[in-house]
Amino acid sequence: QVQLAESGGDSVQVGGSLTLSCAVSGSSSTYNCMGWFRQTPGKQREGVATLYSGGDSTYYADSVKGRFTISRDISKNILYLQMDSLKPEDTAMYYCAVSDVGERYCGSVVGASIPLLGVWGQGTQVTVSS
């Protein structure tokens, strides 16, 4: 059984940086789509960035493109989200998820509130203040 555990959330100033980590335990070889999502109270969860392991293709929401970087350490089975130039609107609970959807679907969930069936973590809070 696959389990995900996020860490790295914190309170930072505008323009600061954070690195979120998602430790993946269990057999996850079938989950080619990995990603980060965020949610604020009263809003639907949206896709921030995804990575499709078939070719390590990456996809980003327009709102984070150029500021966030998704990556993974295969040897440690950890998914990362490097967040730079943080803005107040980046404040949210961030979740990581893995899924066995195809690449096209994996890329389509960023910048949208498209459901992704798979395994989810419990979330880590990011707060950006001015």
N, C-alpha and C positions, 0 to 999 in steps of 0.2 A: 504494500500500500504506500502510495506516494504522499509525502507530507511536505509542506512548504513553511518556512519560517522567515519572515522579513525582519530586518533590523536596520538601524541607521537613521531613523527619523529623529528630528530635533527641531528646535526653534532657532531660526537664523535671521539675520538682517537682510534687507533688500540688497541684491547684488552678491550675496554669499553663495557658498557651494555646499553640497551634501552628496554623499554617496550612499545609496540604499543597497542593501544586500539581501538576497533571497537564497537561503540554503535549502537545497532540494534533497530530501532523503527518500530512500526506497528506489524501486525499479522505475526509472523514468525514461527509458530508451524509446518508448513509443510516442512520447510527447514531443513532437517536433516544433510546436509553436509555443514560445515562451514570451511572457510580456509583463508589462507594468500598467496598472490602471489606477485611477484615482476617483475619489468621490468626496463631495462636500455635502453637508446637511441639506436636504430638500432637493437635491439634484441626483440625476442618474449617474451611475458609474461610467466613466469614459476611458477609452483606451489612450494611453500616453505613448507607449513605444512597444513594439514587438520584434522578436527575432525568430526567424525560421531556420532551424538548424540544418536543413538539407543543404543549404549553401551559405549559411550564416547571413542571409539577407536580413536587413533591418528596415523597420518602418516607424515613422514618427508622426505624431499629430503636428499640424502646422504651428500650433501654439508653443511647441517646445523645440521645434526644429532649429538646429544650430546651438542650442543651449544644453540639451540633454543627450546623453549617449548610453545606449544599452549594450551590454556585453556579457560574456559569460566565461567562466573558468571551468573548462571541461573536467580537469583533473580534480578539482575541489567540488564540482557540481554546485556551483554558485552562480546565480544570475545577478548582475549589477545594474544600477541606474545611476550614472554620474550626472548630477544636476548642477549646472553653473548659471551664473547671472539670474539668480532666483528672483521672482517677482511675487508681490502679495497674492496675485491670482493663482499662484502655484500651491497655495495653502490647501491642504486636503489630506485625507487618509489615503495612503498609497498601498496598493495590493499587488502582489505578484501572482501569476497564474501560469499553468502549463496545460496544454490541450493537444489532442491528436488531430485537429483540423488541418486541412491542406493550406498551402502557402497563400493562395488567393484570399481565403477567408481570414487567415492570420494577419494579412496586411490590411484587410478591410476594416478591422475593428478599431484602428487608431483614429483619434479625432471624432469618434462616434460612440454611441451608446448601444452597440450591437452586442447581444449576449454571447458569451463564450463558455461553452460547456467544457468543464475540465476540473482541475484541482486548484483550489485557491488557498492563499495564506490568510492570516488573521488581520494583517494590515499594520502599518506603521505611520504615525502622524508626522506630517511636515507642516510647520508653521513659519511663514515668512512675514516679518513685520517691518514697517518703515520707520 
